[in-house]
Each structure stands twice: as structure tokens, then as C-alpha cells.
């Protein structure tokens, strides 16, 4: 996305939008992880893996289309969490970038059982 301002041009990269979307999705209650089979957001920050990795962004003029893969925590409603992710990602990306988010599509990659699995492995 490029925008002409009185002082020059501003361009927001797809990577920046994917990072914003990833942080916003991670803030939603019931979301364990965001992205494709990746460590948690905290682990990615510490290790330097980009937060937006696995999130797809398409920009057409001032319209943005986002695909967010997530892992949900056990005992949360898939439709409710997905809807919350869609609305929160849209709100945050629009407020930070000034772009119009047309779609936020959510793919539920799985249910994260990390802590339960680790406890079972110790037995």
C-alpha cells in the first residue's frame, strides 16, 4: 500500500500488516498460537522468528485481505473464537494502518494441547 502525503509517500508492507494481524489474533481469548505450526508468540519474540509468519496478506489498492491460521485452546467454541479473531484483527489493522480490511479469513489448524501432552510424556 502506498499513499501520497504532502511530505512524500508512505508504504506499508505486507509483512508489517501480517505482524499486526498476528499480534491482534494472539490477544483473543481462546487462541493458543497463531501461524503455521509455530511456537507461541512469546517464544517467537525471544527466538527472533517473525510473529506474522504463516499469515497471508493481499493488498489491492486500499483494501486488505488477510488469512490467519490459529490453534485454539481446549474447551473453547470454534465459531466464537473465529468470529472474535476476525473482528479484532480487522479493528486493529484498520486503526493502525488506515487501510480497509475487506476480509479476515480464519483457518483453525488444531487444538493446542501442549501442557497436557508434556505432562503425559513425563509419566
The 8 nearest C-alpha neighbors of each residue, nearest first, counted from 0:
[[1, 10, 11, 60, 61, 58, 2, 12],
 [2, 0, 10, 9, 8, 3, 11, 60],
 [1, 3, 9, 8, 4, 10, 0, 7],
 [4, 2, 8, 7, 9, 5, 1, 6],
 [3, 5, 7, 6, 8, 2, 9, 1],
 [4, 6, 7, 3, 8, 2, 9, 1],
 [7, 5, 4, 8, 3, 9, 2, 10],
 [6, 8, 4, 5, 3, 9, 2, 1],
 [9, 7, 3, 2, 4, 1, 10, 6],
 [10, 8, 2, 1, 3, 11, 7, 4],
 [9, 11, 1, 0, 12, 2, 8, 3],
 [12, 10, 0, 15, 9, 13, 1, 16],
 [13, 11, 14, 15, 10, 16, 0, 17],
 [12, 14, 16, 15, 56, 17, 11, 57],
 [13, 15, 17, 12, 16, 18, 51, 56],
 [16, 14, 18, 12, 17, 13, 19, 11],
 [15, 17, 19, 13, 18, 14, 20, 12],
 [16, 18, 51, 20, 14, 15, 19, 54],
 [19, 17, 51, 21, 15, 20, 16, 50],
 [18, 20, 16, 22, 17, 21, 23, 15],
 [21, 19, 17, 23, 88, 18, 22, 24],
 [22, 20, 18, 51, 24, 23, 19, 17],
 [21, 23, 25, 19, 24, 20, 18, 26],
 [22, 24, 20, 26, 88, 21, 25, 19],
 [25, 23, 21, 84, 26, 22, 27, 88],
 [24, 26, 22, 23, 27, 30, 21, 33],
 [25, 27, 23, 24, 22, 28, 30, 87],
 [28, 26, 25, 24, 30, 84, 29, 83],
 [27, 29, 30, 26, 80, 25, 83, 31],
 [30, 28, 72, 71, 75, 80, 27, 31],
 [31, 29, 71, 28, 27, 32, 72, 25],
 [30, 32, 71, 72, 70, 29, 111, 33],
 [33, 31, 70, 39, 69, 30, 25, 34],
 [32, 34, 69, 68, 21, 70, 25, 24],
 [35, 33, 53, 68, 69, 37, 52, 54],
 [34, 36, 53, 37, 68, 33, 52, 108],
 [37, 35, 34, 38, 108, 33, 32, 53],
 [38, 36, 35, 34, 39, 32, 33, 43],
 [37, 39, 42, 43, 40, 36, 32, 41],
 [40, 38, 42, 32, 41, 43, 37, 31],
 [39, 41, 43, 42, 44, 50, 38, 32],
 [42, 40, 44, 43, 39, 45, 38, 46],
 [43, 41, 39, 45, 44, 40, 38, 46],
 [44, 42, 48, 40, 46, 41, 45, 47],
 [43, 45, 41, 47, 42, 46, 40, 48],
 [44, 46, 42, 43, 47, 41, 48, 40],
 [47, 45, 43, 44, 48, 42, 41, 49],
 [46, 48, 44, 43, 45, 49, 42, 50],
 [47, 49, 43, 46, 50, 44, 52, 45],
 [50, 48, 51, 52, 47, 43, 44, 18],
 [51, 49, 18, 52, 21, 40, 43, 48],
 [52, 50, 18, 17, 21, 49, 54, 53],
 [53, 51, 49, 54, 50, 34, 17, 35],
 [52, 54, 34, 35, 51, 55, 68, 67],
 [55, 53, 67, 52, 51, 17, 66, 34],
 [54, 56, 66, 65, 53, 17, 67, 57],
 [57, 55, 65, 64, 13, 17, 66, 54],
 [56, 58, 64, 63, 65, 59, 55, 13],
 [57, 59, 63, 62, 60, 64, 56, 0],
 [58, 60, 62, 61, 63, 57, 0, 64],
 [59, 61, 62, 58, 0, 1, 63, 98],
 [62, 60, 98, 59, 99, 0, 63, 58],
 [63, 61, 99, 59, 60, 100, 58, 101],
 [62, 64, 100, 58, 101, 57, 99, 59],
 [63, 65, 102, 57, 101, 56, 100, 103],
 [66, 64, 56, 103, 55, 102, 104, 67],
 [65, 67, 104, 55, 54, 103, 105, 56],
 [66, 68, 105, 54, 104, 106, 69, 65],
 [69, 67, 106, 34, 105, 107, 33, 108],
 [70, 68, 33, 107, 32, 108, 34, 106],
 [69, 71, 109, 32, 110, 31, 108, 111],
 [72, 70, 30, 110, 31, 29, 111, 69],
 [71, 73, 29, 111, 31, 110, 30, 75],
 [74, 72, 75, 110, 71, 111, 112, 29],
 [75, 73, 72, 76, 29, 71, 77, 110],
 [76, 74, 73, 29, 72, 77, 71, 80],
 [75, 77, 79, 78, 80, 74, 29, 81],
 [76, 78, 80, 79, 81, 75, 71, 107],
 [79, 77, 81, 76, 80, 82, 83, 75],
 [78, 80, 82, 76, 81, 77, 83, 75],
 [81, 79, 83, 77, 82, 78, 76, 84],
 [82, 80, 84, 78, 83, 79, 77, 85],
 [81, 83, 85, 79, 84, 80, 78, 86],
 [82, 84, 80, 86, 81, 85, 87, 79],
 [85, 83, 81, 87, 24, 82, 86, 88],
 [86, 84, 82, 103, 88, 83, 87, 89],
 [85, 87, 89, 83, 84, 88, 90, 82],
 [88, 86, 90, 84, 89, 85, 83, 91],
 [87, 89, 23, 91, 20, 85, 90, 86],
 [90, 88, 86, 92, 87, 91, 100, 93],
 [89, 91, 87, 93, 88, 92, 86, 94],
 [90, 92, 94, 88, 93, 89, 95, 87],
 [93, 91, 95, 89, 94, 90, 96, 88],
 [94, 92, 97, 98, 90, 96, 91, 95],
 [93, 95, 91, 92, 97, 96, 90, 98],
 [96, 94, 92, 93, 91, 97, 98, 19],
 [97, 95, 98, 93, 94, 92, 11, 16],
 [96, 98, 93, 94, 95, 99, 92, 61],
 [99, 97, 93, 96, 61, 62, 100, 63],
 [98, 100, 62, 93, 61, 63, 101, 97],
 [99, 101, 63, 62, 102, 89, 64, 98],
 [102, 100, 64, 63, 62, 99, 103, 89],
 [103, 101, 64, 100, 65, 104, 63, 89],
 [102, 104, 65, 85, 66, 64, 105, 89],
 [103, 105, 66, 102, 65, 67, 106, 85],
 [104, 106, 67, 68, 66, 81, 107, 103],
 [107, 105, 68, 108, 67, 69, 104, 66],
 [106, 108, 69, 109, 68, 70, 105, 71],
 [109, 107, 70, 69, 106, 68, 110, 35],
 [110, 108, 70, 107, 111, 71, 69, 72],
 [109, 111, 71, 70, 72, 73, 112, 108],
 [110, 112, 72, 113, 70, 71, 109, 31],
 [111, 113, 115, 114, 116, 110, 73, 72],
 [114, 112, 116, 115, 111, 117, 118, 110],
 [113, 115, 117, 116, 112, 118, 111, 119],
 [116, 114, 118, 112, 117, 113, 119, 120],
 [115, 117, 119, 113, 114, 118, 112, 120],
 [116, 118, 120, 114, 119, 115, 113, 121],
 [119, 117, 115, 121, 120, 116, 114, 122],
 [118, 120, 116, 121, 117, 122, 115, 114],
 [121, 119, 117, 118, 122, 116, 115, 114],
 [120, 122, 118, 119, 117, 116, 115, 114],
 [121, 119, 120, 118, 117, 116, 115, 114]]
